Amino acid sequence: PVRVIGAHLGLTGRARREQMHALARAAQREDSAVVLAGDFNEWSRGTVLQHIAPGLTFLPPKASFPALRPLGALDRIAHCRRLKALAHGVHGARPAHIASDHLPVWADLRVV
């Protein structure tokens, strides 16, 4: 089984850290592989979130916001060690830009 968690983290750094701590605990499940995806509201391209959730692998962020002219890599995908990312990216084909102010991110994952 694979558990997929969709998230929309808070706007302040403190809120994001608290939310990531809770999500990291949820991702430590023994009964399933875990994927965490969504709007992390983290402008840094560094490893801020990786330090909070070392049990998750965060795929390198790609620009997905704003949809019309993506500059920020706010939308991200992370996965547990039971999974391996084969590819990932941002779906930029039209009409994705009118569905939301964020472009959708995607990943091809394989159970290892």
ZAKOL-408613 format. One record per atom (N, C-alpha, C): atom name; residue in one letter; x, y, z; residue number from 1. Coordinates in pm, 1 decimal. Atoms other than C-alpha are relative to their C-alpha. Example, Ala and Ser with C-alpha at 12.3 -4.5 7.8 and 13.67 -1.06 7.14 Angstrom:
// ZAKOL-408613
NODE   site   code          u          v          w   pos
NODE      N      a       89.0     -119.0        0.0     1
NODE     CA      a     1230.0     -450.0      780.0     1
NODE      C      a       90.0      120.0        0.0     1
NODE      N      s      -82.0     -119.0       -6.0     2
NODE     CA      s     1367.0     -106.0      714.0     2
NODE      C      s      -77.0      109.0       73.0     2
END
This chain:
// ZAKOL-408613
NODE   site   code          u          v          w   pos
NODE      N      p       82.4     -121.4        0.0     1
NODE     CA      p        0.0        0.0        0.0     1
NODE      C      p       86.0      126.7        0.0     1
NODE      N      v      -65.6     -130.8        3.1     2
NODE     CA      v       97.5      360.4      -66.4     2
NODE      C      v      -97.5      101.5       57.0     2
NODE      N      r       80.3     -106.5      -60.9     3
NODE     CA      r      -34.8      643.8      148.9     3
NODE      C      r       44.5      132.3      -62.0     3
NODE      N      v      -29.3     -129.8       61.2     4
NODE     CA      v      -55.0      980.0      -32.3     4
NODE      C      v      -62.2      107.2       87.6     4
NODE      N      i       44.8     -109.4      -85.9     5
NODE     CA      i      -79.5     1291.4      183.1     5
NODE      C      i       10.3      129.3      -79.9     5
NODE      N      g        2.8     -130.8       64.6     6
NODE     CA      g     -183.9     1617.9       19.5     6
NODE      C      g        6.6      107.0      108.0     6
NODE      N      a      -20.1     -102.2     -103.3     7
NODE     CA      a      -72.3     1926.5      209.8     7
NODE      C      a        1.5      139.7      -60.1     7
NODE      N      h      -11.0     -142.1       32.6     8
NODE     CA      h     -103.0     2303.4      196.3     8
NODE      C      h       49.3       66.4      127.2     8
NODE      N      l      -61.1      -49.7     -122.2     9
NODE     CA      l      140.6     2436.2      453.4     9
NODE      C      l      -24.1      149.3       18.3     9
NODE      N      g       26.9     -138.8      -37.7    10
NODE     CA      g      103.4     2769.0      632.9    10
NODE      C      g       95.6      100.9      -61.8    10
NODE      N      l      -78.0     -109.0       59.1    11
NODE     CA      l      241.2     3104.8      528.9    11
NODE      C      l      120.5       40.5       84.1    11
NODE      N      t     -113.1      -39.8      -84.5    12
NODE     CA      t      469.6     3162.4      828.2    12
NODE      C      t       95.7     -117.4       18.0    12
NODE      N      g     -100.8      103.4      -20.6    13
NODE     CA      g      791.3     2973.1      887.1    13
NODE      C      g      -31.7      -88.2      118.9    13
NODE      N      r       33.4       77.7     -120.0    14
NODE     CA      r      679.8     2868.1     1232.8    14
NODE      C      r     -112.4      -99.6      -28.2    14
NODE      N      a      111.9       89.2       32.6    15
NODE     CA      a      351.3     2724.6     1104.5    15
NODE      C      a       46.7     -114.8      -88.9    15
NODE      N      r      -50.1      105.6       89.3    16
NODE     CA      r      531.2     2534.3      825.8    16
NODE      C      r       82.9     -102.5       76.7    16
NODE      N      r      -82.6       93.0      -78.2    17
NODE     CA      r      782.8     2386.2     1070.0    17
NODE      C      r      -87.1      -91.2       86.2    17
NODE      N      e       89.0       81.0      -84.1    18
NODE     CA      e      508.1     2271.3     1308.5    18
NODE      C      e      -77.2     -101.8      -84.0    18
NODE      N      q       75.2       89.6       87.3    19
NODE     CA      q      306.5     2123.9     1022.8    19
NODE      C      q       89.5     -110.6      -55.0    19
NODE      N      m      -92.2      100.8       53.1    20
NODE     CA      m      610.9     1946.0      877.7    20
NODE      C      m       37.7     -101.7      106.4    20
NODE      N      h      -27.6       95.4     -107.4    21
NODE     CA      h      691.0     1792.0     1217.2    21
NODE      C      h     -113.5     -101.5        9.5    21
NODE      N      a      116.1       89.7       -6.9    22
NODE     CA      a      336.9     1649.0     1228.3    22
NODE      C      a       -5.0      -92.1     -121.8    22
NODE      N      l        1.5       82.4      120.6    23
NODE     CA      l      356.7     1527.8      867.7    23
NODE      C      l      113.9     -102.2        0.1    23
NODE      N      a     -113.0       93.3       -7.9    24
NODE     CA      a      699.1     1371.1      928.5    24
NODE      C      a      -35.6     -117.9       89.9    24
NODE      N      r       43.8      110.4      -87.1    25
NODE     CA      r      549.4     1169.3     1215.7    25
NODE      C      r      -97.1      -91.6      -75.5    25
NODE      N      a       97.3       79.6       75.8    26
NODE     CA      a      263.1     1056.7      990.7    26
NODE      C      a       69.4      -81.9     -108.5    26
NODE      N      a      -71.4       67.9      108.0    27
NODE     CA      a      514.6      956.1      722.2    27
NODE      C      a       84.3     -116.6       49.8    27
NODE      N      q      -82.1      107.8      -55.0    28
NODE     CA      q      693.0      714.8      955.9    28
NODE      C      q      -78.7     -129.2       18.1    28
NODE      N      r       85.1      119.1      -10.7    29
NODE     CA      r      426.1      450.4      910.4    29
NODE      C      r       76.2     -123.5      -46.1    29
NODE      N      e      -63.2      126.7       35.7    30
NODE     CA      e      540.9       91.6      895.2    30
NODE      C      e      -86.0      -80.9      -96.5    30
NODE      N      d       92.3       82.7       78.3    31
NODE     CA      d      232.2      -39.0      712.4    31
NODE      C      d      -15.0       43.5     -145.1    31
NODE      N      s       14.5      -45.7      138.2    32
NODE     CA      s      268.7      160.5      389.3    32
NODE      C      s      114.0       93.7      -38.1    32
NODE      N      a      -90.4     -102.4       52.4    33
NODE     CA      a      494.3      367.8      168.9    33
NODE      C      a      -75.8      132.6        4.6    33
NODE      N      v       64.0     -131.3      -16.7    34
NODE     CA      v      428.4      742.0      197.7    34
NODE      C      v       51.9       98.7     -103.0    34
NODE      N      v      -31.0     -111.2       90.0    35
NODE     CA      v      416.7     1026.9      -54.1    35
NODE      C      v      -65.8      123.8       59.9    35
NODE      N      l       50.6     -127.7      -48.7    36
NODE     CA      l      374.8     1386.4       61.9    36
NODE      C      l       12.6       98.9     -115.0    36
NODE      N      a       -2.6      -93.1      112.9    37
NODE     CA      a      278.8     1643.4     -200.9    37
NODE      C      a      -92.8      116.4       26.1    37
NODE      N      g       88.6     -114.7      -10.4    38
NODE     CA      g      133.5     1989.7     -220.0    38
NODE      C      g       74.9      131.4       -1.6    38
NODE      N      d      -54.6     -135.3       -8.1    39
NODE     CA      d      190.8     2359.3     -170.8    39
NODE      C      d       68.0       14.2      135.0    39
NODE      N      f      -75.4       -7.9     -124.3    40
NODE     CA      f      466.1     2380.1       88.6    40
NODE      C      f       26.0      144.6       41.2    40
NODE      N      n      -19.1     -142.0      -29.6    41
NODE     CA      n      477.6     2763.3       72.7    41
NODE      C      n      141.8       31.8       46.2    41
NODE      N      e     -140.0      -20.3      -36.3    42
NODE     CA      e      855.3     2739.8      108.7    42
NODE      C      e       74.1       57.6     -120.2    42
NODE      N      w      -67.4      -67.0      111.3    43
NODE     CA      w     1036.5     2991.0     -111.9    43
NODE      C      w      145.2      -44.5      -13.8    43
NODE      N      s     -139.2       42.9        4.7    44
NODE     CA      s     1380.5     2858.1      -23.2    44
NODE      C      s       13.4     -125.3      -84.8    44
NODE      N      r      -27.0      121.2       77.5    45
NODE     CA      r     1522.5     2606.3     -267.3    45
NODE      C      r       95.5      -91.4       76.1    45
NODE      N      g      -91.1       78.3      -82.9    46
NODE     CA      g     1743.9     2478.2       13.9    46
NODE      C      g      -68.7     -118.4       65.2    46
NODE      N      t       45.8      122.2      -63.5    47
NODE     CA      t     1695.1     2183.5      244.6    47
NODE      C      t      -67.1       25.5      135.0    47
NODE      N      v       66.2      -35.6     -125.3    48
NODE     CA      v     1492.5     2355.4      518.0    48
NODE      C      v      -93.8     -110.9       45.2    48
NODE      N      l       98.6      101.7      -36.1    49
NODE     CA      l     1215.9     2095.3      511.2    49
NODE      C      l       65.6     -136.2       19.6    49
NODE      N      q      -70.8      127.3      -12.6    50
NODE     CA      q     1457.8     1803.3      470.7    50
NODE      C      q       54.8      -17.1      141.0    50
NODE      N      h      -52.8        7.8     -136.1    51
NODE     CA      h     1609.6     1886.5      810.9    51
NODE      C      h     -109.4      -35.2      100.6    51
NODE      N      i      112.2       28.2      -89.1    52
NODE     CA      i     1266.3     1865.7      972.9    52
NODE      C      i      -48.3     -144.1      -17.3    52
NODE      N      a       51.0      134.3       30.6    53
NODE     CA      a     1172.0     1538.0      802.7    53
NODE      C      a      108.7      -82.4      -68.4    53
NODE      N      p     -111.2       72.3       63.2    54
NODE     CA      p     1496.4     1344.1      745.3    54
NODE      C      p      -38.1     -137.2      -54.0    54
NODE      N      g       44.9      128.8       52.0    55
NODE     CA      g     1299.4     1024.4      678.5    55
NODE      C      g      -62.6        9.3     -137.2    55
NODE      N      l       58.4      -21.1      132.3    56
NODE     CA      l     1162.8     1177.4      357.8    56
NODE      C      l      105.9       50.5      -96.1    56
NODE      N      t      -83.8      -54.1      106.6    57
NODE     CA      t     1338.4     1244.9       30.4    57
NODE      C      t      -82.2      104.8      -73.3    57
NODE      N      f       68.7     -109.4       68.4    58
NODE     CA      f     1235.2     1581.7     -112.5    58
NODE      C      f       56.8       11.6     -140.9    58
NODE      N      l      -45.6      -13.9      137.9    59
NODE     CA      l     1251.4     1595.4     -490.0    59
NODE      C      l       40.4      144.0      -24.5    59
NODE      N      p      -43.2     -137.4       26.7    60
NODE     CA      p     1436.5     1899.2     -624.3    60
NODE      C      p     -117.7       84.6      -48.9    60
NODE      N      p      116.2      -81.6       37.0    61
NODE     CA      p     1179.5     2179.2     -645.4    61
NODE      C      p       16.2       64.5     -136.7    61
NODE      N      k        3.5      -65.3      130.8    62
NODE     CA      k     1078.8     2323.1     -980.3    62
NODE      C      k     -107.3      108.0        3.2    62
NODE      N      a       90.9     -114.7       -2.3    63
NODE     CA      a      903.0     2651.9    -1047.4    63
NODE      C      a     -140.6      -38.7      -45.0    63
NODE      N      s      139.9       32.9       30.1    64
NODE     CA      s      524.5     2613.0    -1037.9    64
NODE      C      s      -96.0      113.9       35.6    64
NODE      N      f       84.3     -111.5      -44.5    65
NODE     CA      f      396.9     2947.4     -903.8    65
NODE      C      f       64.4      132.2      -38.9    65
NODE      N      p      140.2        7.0       40.4    66
NODE     CA      p      242.9     3168.9    -1029.7    66
NODE      C      p      -14.0      -72.4     -134.0    66
NODE      N      a       22.1       87.6      115.7    67
NODE     CA      a       90.7     2955.1    -1302.7    67
NODE      C      a       30.6       68.7     -132.9    67
NODE      N      l      -21.3      -68.1      127.7    68
NODE     CA      l      108.7     3219.2    -1575.3    68
NODE      C      l      146.6       24.0      -31.6    68
NODE      N      r     -143.9      -22.6       19.1    69
NODE     CA      r      479.3     3283.7    -1522.9    69
NODE      C      r       72.8      -55.8      120.8    69
NODE      N      p      -54.6       64.4     -119.8    70
NODE     CA      p      626.5     3032.7    -1278.1    70
NODE      C      p      140.4       47.0       36.5    70
NODE      N      l     -128.0      -43.9      -54.0    71
NODE     CA      l      908.0     3171.8    -1065.1    71
NODE      C      l       33.2      -73.5      129.7    71
NODE      N      g      -20.8       62.2     -130.2    72
NODE     CA      g      859.6     3013.3     -722.9    72
NODE      C      g      -24.3     -149.9       -3.5    72
NODE      N      a       13.7      146.0       -8.8    73
NODE     CA      a      904.2     2644.6     -644.3    73
NODE      C      a      -69.4      -34.9      131.6    73
NODE      N      l       74.2       20.1     -124.9    74
NODE     CA      l      636.1     2629.9     -374.9    74
NODE      C      l      -60.6     -138.5       10.2    74
NODE      N      d       66.8      129.4        2.5    75
NODE     CA      d      480.0     2300.0     -479.2    75
NODE      C      d      105.4     -109.3      -10.2    75
NODE      N      r     -106.2       99.1       -9.5    76
NODE     CA      r      682.0     1995.2     -388.6    76
NODE      C      r      -55.7     -139.6       23.0    76
NODE      N      i       33.2      139.8      -25.8    77
NODE     CA      i      680.8     1619.1     -358.7    77
NODE      C      i      114.4      -59.9       81.0    77
NODE      N      a      -97.1       73.6      -81.0    78
NODE     CA      a      854.9     1410.4      -92.5    78
NODE      C      a      -49.7     -143.8       12.3    78
NODE      N      h       39.4      140.5      -12.9    79
NODE     CA      h      859.2     1033.8      -49.3    79
NODE      C      h       89.5      -70.1      101.0    79
NODE      N      c      -75.3       78.3      -96.8    80
NODE     CA      c      973.7      773.6      200.3    80
NODE      C      c      104.1      -86.0      -71.2    80
NODE      N      r     -108.4       83.3       54.9    81
NODE     CA      r     1265.1      535.8      153.8    81
NODE      C      r      -49.7     -125.1      -71.4    81
NODE      N      r       55.8      117.1       68.7    82
NODE     CA      r     1033.5      262.0       28.3    82
NODE      C      r      -28.0       28.5     -147.4    82
NODE      N      l       28.2      -40.9      137.3    83
NODE     CA      l      991.7      456.9     -295.7    83
NODE      C      l      122.8       62.6      -63.6    83
NODE      N      k     -107.0      -63.4       76.9    84
NODE     CA      k     1225.8      574.5     -567.9    84
NODE      C      k      -65.3       83.0     -108.8    84
NODE      N      a       52.5      -87.3      105.9    85
NODE     CA      a     1154.9      868.5     -799.2    85
NODE      C      a       72.8      -30.4     -129.8    85
NODE      N      l      -56.5       24.6      131.7    86
NODE     CA      l     1207.2      783.3    -1164.5    86
NODE      C      l        7.8      129.1      -80.7    86
NODE      N      a        4.1     -130.1       68.6    87
NODE     CA      a     1114.7     1131.2    -1291.8    87
NODE      C      a      -97.4       88.9       76.1    87
NODE      N      h       95.3      -93.7      -59.1    88
NODE     CA      h      937.5     1444.4    -1173.0    88
NODE      C      h        7.1      131.9      -75.5    88
NODE      N      g        1.5     -127.7       69.3    89
NODE     CA      g      837.9     1782.7    -1302.3    89
NODE      C      g     -124.6       80.5       31.1    89
NODE      N      v      115.9      -88.9      -10.1    90
NODE     CA      v      575.4     2050.1    -1345.9    90
NODE      C      v      -79.5      -14.2     -128.8    90
NODE      N      h       86.7       11.2      117.1    91
NODE     CA      h      278.9     2006.7    -1578.1    91
NODE      C      h      -36.7      141.0      -45.4    91
NODE      N      g       21.4     -135.8       45.2    92
NODE     CA      g      281.9     2328.8    -1775.7    92
NODE      C      g      -84.9       13.2     -125.0    92
NODE      N      a       79.0       -4.6      123.0    93
NODE     CA      a       71.5     2233.9    -2078.2    93
NODE      C      a     -134.3       67.6       25.3    93
NODE      N      r      130.3      -65.7      -13.1    94
NODE     CA      r     -238.2     2439.5    -2137.0    94
NODE      C      r     -109.2     -105.1        1.1    94
NODE      N      p       45.3     -116.3      -74.7    95
NODE     CA      p     -497.0     2464.7    -1988.7    95
NODE      C      p       32.5       -3.3      149.1    95
NODE      N      a      -32.8       11.9     -142.3    96
NODE     CA      a     -323.4     2383.2    -1655.8    96
NODE      C      a        8.1      135.8       68.9    96
NODE      N      h      -19.0     -132.0      -61.1    97
NODE     CA      h     -253.9     2752.7    -1597.6    97
NODE      C      h     -130.8       67.1       41.6    97
NODE      N      i      125.8      -63.9      -38.4    98
NODE     CA      i     -625.7     2835.5    -1566.2    98
NODE      C      i      -72.4      -77.0      110.7    98
NODE      N      a       64.7       79.5     -104.3    99
NODE     CA      a     -714.7     2559.7    -1316.8    99
NODE      C      a       33.0       51.9      139.2    99
NODE      N      s      -45.0      -47.2     -130.4   100
NODE     CA      s     -521.4     2721.1    -1031.5   100
NODE      C      s      106.4      106.2      -22.1   100
NODE      N      d     -111.8      -94.1       10.4   101
NODE     CA      d     -267.8     2990.8     -955.9   101
NODE      C      d      133.6      -73.2       13.3   101
NODE      N      h     -118.8       85.6       -3.3   102
NODE     CA      h      -18.9     2699.7     -916.1   102
NODE      C      h      -11.8     -102.9     -112.1   102
NODE      N      l       -0.8      110.5       95.8   103
NODE     CA      l       82.5     2454.8    -1186.9   103
NODE      C      l       14.2     -131.3       77.5   103
NODE      N      p      -12.0      127.8      -70.0   104
NODE     CA      p       49.7     2088.0    -1088.9   104
NODE      C      p      140.2      -59.1      -13.0   104
NODE      N      v     -127.2       72.3        2.2   105
NODE     CA      v      363.6     1896.7     -995.6   105
NODE      C      v      -31.8     -149.2       -7.8   105
NODE      N      w       21.4      142.0       17.6   106
NODE     CA      w      402.5     1528.2    -1075.8   106
NODE      C      w      129.7      -76.1       26.2   106
NODE      N      a     -115.7       87.4      -16.5   107
NODE     CA      a      632.7     1236.4    -1003.8   107
NODE      C      a      -38.8     -141.3      -40.0   107
NODE      N      d       11.3      143.4       26.0   108
NODE     CA      d      673.9      884.5    -1137.4   108
NODE      C      d       81.2      -69.0      108.0   108
NODE      N      l      -65.9       65.8     -112.8   109
NODE     CA      l      753.5      669.0     -835.0   109
NODE      C      l       -7.7     -151.3      -15.4   109
NODE      N      r       -2.0      145.2        3.9   110
NODE     CA      r      845.9      303.7     -798.8   110
NODE      C      r       25.5      -51.8      141.2   110
NODE      N      v      -24.1       63.8     -128.8   111
NODE     CA      v      826.7       82.7     -491.0   111
NODE      C      v      130.7      -78.5      -10.2   111
NODE      N      v     -128.9       71.3        0.1   112
NODE     CA      v     1172.4      -50.6     -401.6   112
NODE      C      v        2.0     -106.7      108.4   112
END
